[in-house]
Amino acid sequence: MNHDPNCIFCKIVAGQIPSNKVYEDDDLLAFHDINPWAPVHILLVPKRHITSMADVTMEDQALLGRMLALSPRLMRELGVDNGYRHVINTGADGGQEVMHLHLHVFGGPRPWKKG
């Protein structure tokens, strides 16, 4: 599995940094954002280090599809039934702060801090 020893999300995947997990399987990890923008704010990350959407290939389509398909189930399990938002920031100019591909899923009653 591709891993970047300097990446905070790779360290979370490896269990070196704790997280408030909501889901985990062989390929994906989902956890609560430590600085949430909404009442429910989770991140879905591939366990394999992919720097950003700019580095995604056609070989990653099943993984990306699973990330999107899993998110409704997780939001329902977290009590979000009034809608939610998906965001993937790509690169510095796209607002990406952690250089490991991740999907933000925001939900819960508004107003939210951002978005």
C-alpha positions as CSV (number, residue, x, y, z in Angstrom):
1,M,0.0,0.0,0.0
2,N,1.3,3.4,-0.9
3,H,2.1,5.4,2.2
4,D,3.7,8.9,2.8
5,P,5.4,8.9,6.2
6,N,5.0,12.7,6.4
7,C,1.3,12.8,5.7
8,I,-1.1,13.4,8.6
9,F,-3.8,11.3,7.0
10,C,-1.4,8.4,6.3
11,K,-0.5,8.6,10.0
12,I,-4.2,8.5,11.0
13,V,-4.7,5.5,8.7
14,A,-1.8,3.7,10.3
15,G,-3.1,4.4,13.8
16,Q,-0.2,6.7,14.7
17,I,-2.6,9.6,15.3
18,P,-6.0,9.0,16.9
19,S,-9.2,9.9,15.1
20,N,-12.9,9.6,15.8
21,K,-13.7,6.9,13.3
22,V,-17.1,6.4,11.8
23,Y,-16.1,3.7,9.2
24,E,-13.2,1.6,8.2
25,D,-12.6,-1.2,5.6
26,D,-9.6,-2.4,3.7
27,D,-9.5,0.6,1.4
28,L,-11.2,3.5,3.1
29,L,-11.3,5.3,6.5
30,A,-14.0,7.8,7.5
31,F,-13.6,10.0,10.6
32,H,-15.0,13.2,12.1
33,D,-13.1,16.4,11.1
34,I,-11.3,17.9,14.1
35,N,-12.2,21.4,13.0
36,P,-15.8,20.9,11.7
37,W,-17.6,23.5,9.5
38,A,-21.0,21.9,10.1
39,P,-22.8,20.0,12.9
40,V,-21.7,16.8,11.1
41,H,-18.5,17.0,9.2
42,I,-16.7,13.8,8.2
43,L,-13.8,13.0,6.0
44,L,-13.5,9.9,3.8
45,V,-9.9,9.1,2.8
46,P,-8.4,6.3,0.8
47,K,-5.9,4.3,2.8
48,R,-3.6,4.3,-0.1
49,H,-1.8,7.7,-0.4
50,I,-3.1,9.6,-3.4
51,T,-2.0,13.2,-3.2
52,S,-5.0,14.9,-4.8
53,M,-7.7,14.5,-7.5
54,A,-5.0,15.7,-9.9
55,D,-3.3,12.3,-9.4
56,V,-6.4,10.1,-9.8
57,T,-6.3,7.7,-12.7
58,M,-9.0,5.5,-14.3
59,E,-7.8,2.7,-12.1
60,D,-9.1,4.7,-9.1
61,Q,-12.7,5.0,-10.4
62,A,-14.0,2.2,-8.3
63,L,-12.4,3.6,-5.1
64,L,-13.9,7.1,-5.8
65,G,-17.3,5.6,-6.6
66,R,-17.2,3.7,-3.2
67,M,-16.4,6.9,-1.4
68,L,-19.4,8.7,-2.9
69,A,-21.7,5.7,-2.5
70,L,-20.7,5.1,1.1
71,S,-21.4,8.7,2.2
72,P,-25.2,8.6,2.3
73,R,-25.2,5.6,4.6
74,L,-22.7,7.2,6.9
75,M,-24.7,10.4,7.1
76,R,-27.9,8.5,7.8
77,E,-26.1,6.6,10.6
78,L,-24.9,10.0,12.0
79,G,-28.5,11.3,12.0
80,V,-28.3,13.6,9.0
81,D,-31.7,13.4,7.2
82,N,-32.0,17.0,6.0
83,G,-29.4,17.0,3.2
84,Y,-25.6,17.3,3.1
85,R,-22.8,18.5,0.9
86,H,-19.8,16.8,-0.7
87,V,-16.5,18.7,-1.3
88,I,-13.1,17.6,-2.7
89,N,-10.5,20.4,-2.7
90,T,-7.7,19.9,-5.2
91,G,-4.3,21.5,-4.9
92,A,-3.3,24.6,-3.1
93,D,-5.3,27.0,-5.4
94,G,-8.3,24.6,-4.9
95,G,-8.2,25.0,-1.1
96,Q,-6.6,21.6,-0.4
97,E,-4.8,21.9,3.0
98,V,-3.8,18.2,3.5
99,M,-2.1,16.7,0.5
100,H,-3.9,13.4,0.7
101,L,-7.1,12.9,-1.3
102,H,-10.1,13.3,0.9
103,L,-13.8,13.8,0.6
104,H,-15.5,16.2,3.0
105,V,-19.2,15.5,3.8
106,F,-21.0,18.2,5.7
107,G,-24.5,18.0,7.1
108,G,-26.9,19.0,9.9
109,P,-29.0,22.1,10.6
110,R,-27.8,25.4,9.2
111,P,-26.3,27.9,9.5
112,W,-22.9,26.2,9.0
113,K,-19.5,27.9,9.8
114,K,-18.6,27.7,6.1
115,G,-20.2,26.6,2.8
